[in-house]
Amino acid sequence: MAMICHCRAVRDRTIVKAVQRGATTMSDVQRACGANTMCGGCEPAVAEIIEQVTAAVAGKRVNVRPSFGMST
């Protein structure tokens, strides 16, 4: 469980669930869980999760943890 949005205390699994429930854009995720609605520092991580989960839903195998600068 990685904290992705520190401003709103949103973890990776919360964003994953939002995408699995139909959030397919940054705006959708922002409305669903509040991630990336303050400073914008988490935007790359949120975008990566959206991309990875969307690919997983489409049947591709992916790692849903952001890969940049974080240990898995």
Sine and cosine of phi, psi and omega as CSV:
sin_phi,cos_phi,sin_psi,cos_psi,sin_omega,cos_omega
0.00,0.00,0.96,-0.28,0.00,-1.00
-0.98,-0.21,0.68,-0.73,0.10,-0.99
-0.98,0.22,0.89,-0.47,-0.04,-1.00
-0.99,-0.10,-0.77,0.64,0.00,-1.00
-0.95,-0.32,0.97,-0.24,-0.03,-1.00
-0.96,0.29,-0.52,0.85,-0.01,-1.00
-0.89,0.46,-0.64,0.77,-0.05,-1.00
-0.94,-0.33,0.06,1.00,0.00,-1.00
0.82,0.57,0.79,0.61,0.00,-1.00
-0.96,-0.28,0.82,-0.57,0.01,-1.00
-1.00,-0.01,0.30,-0.96,-0.01,-1.00
-0.83,0.55,-0.67,0.74,-0.06,-1.00
-0.91,0.42,-0.48,0.88,0.05,-1.00
-0.92,0.38,-0.65,0.76,0.03,-1.00
-0.93,0.36,-0.66,0.75,0.04,-1.00
-0.85,0.53,-0.73,0.68,0.00,-1.00
-0.88,0.47,-0.63,0.78,0.02,-1.00
-0.88,0.48,-0.68,0.73,0.00,-1.00
-0.93,0.37,-0.66,0.75,0.02,-1.00
-0.89,0.45,-0.44,0.90,0.01,-1.00
-1.00,-0.01,0.07,1.00,0.11,-0.99
0.87,-0.50,-0.09,1.00,0.05,-1.00
-0.96,0.28,0.90,-0.43,-0.08,-1.00
-0.90,-0.43,-0.13,0.99,0.02,-1.00
-0.81,-0.59,0.20,-0.98,0.04,-1.00
-0.87,0.49,-0.67,0.74,0.02,-1.00
-0.88,0.48,-0.64,0.77,0.04,-1.00
-0.87,0.49,-0.72,0.70,-0.02,-1.00
-0.92,0.40,-0.65,0.76,0.03,-1.00
-0.85,0.52,-0.71,0.70,0.02,-1.00
-0.92,0.38,-0.60,0.80,-0.08,-1.00
-0.95,0.31,-0.64,0.77,-0.12,-0.99
-0.68,-0.74,-0.08,1.00,0.06,-1.00
1.00,0.04,-0.09,1.00,0.01,-1.00
-0.89,0.45,0.60,-0.80,0.05,-1.00
0.89,0.46,0.60,0.80,0.04,-1.00
-0.93,-0.37,0.04,1.00,0.00,-1.00
-0.88,-0.48,-1.00,-0.04,-0.15,-0.99
-0.99,0.14,-0.40,0.92,-0.01,-1.00
1.00,0.07,-0.01,1.00,-0.01,-1.00
-0.91,0.42,-0.40,0.92,-0.02,-1.00
-1.00,-0.05,0.00,1.00,-0.08,-1.00
-0.80,0.60,-0.71,0.70,0.02,-1.00
-0.88,0.48,-0.65,0.76,0.00,-1.00
-0.93,0.37,-0.66,0.75,0.02,-1.00
-0.90,0.43,-0.70,0.71,0.01,-1.00
-0.87,0.49,-0.64,0.77,0.01,-1.00
-0.91,0.41,-0.67,0.75,0.02,-1.00
-0.90,0.43,-0.69,0.72,0.03,-1.00
-0.84,0.54,-0.74,0.68,-0.02,-1.00
-0.88,0.47,-0.72,0.69,-0.06,-1.00
-0.93,0.38,-0.69,0.72,-0.03,-1.00
-0.94,0.34,-0.62,0.78,0.06,-1.00
-0.87,0.49,-0.67,0.74,0.05,-1.00
-0.90,0.43,-0.64,0.77,0.01,-1.00
-0.90,0.43,-0.65,0.76,0.02,-1.00
-0.90,0.43,-0.53,0.85,0.02,-1.00
-0.98,0.20,0.02,1.00,0.08,-1.00
0.98,-0.20,0.16,0.99,0.02,-1.00
-0.99,-0.15,0.55,-0.83,0.03,-1.00
-0.99,0.12,0.79,-0.61,0.02,-1.00
-0.60,-0.80,0.31,-0.95,0.12,-0.99
-0.99,-0.13,0.86,-0.51,-0.10,-1.00
-1.00,0.09,0.07,1.00,0.08,-1.00
-1.00,-0.02,0.69,-0.72,0.06,-1.00
-0.86,0.51,0.65,-0.76,-0.10,-1.00
-1.00,-0.07,-0.30,0.95,-0.11,-0.99
-0.99,0.10,0.85,-0.53,0.11,-0.99
0.89,0.45,0.24,0.97,0.00,-1.00
-0.80,-0.60,0.60,-0.80,0.09,-1.00
-0.99,0.12,0.53,-0.85,-0.03,-1.00
-0.97,-0.24,0.00,0.00,0.00,0.00
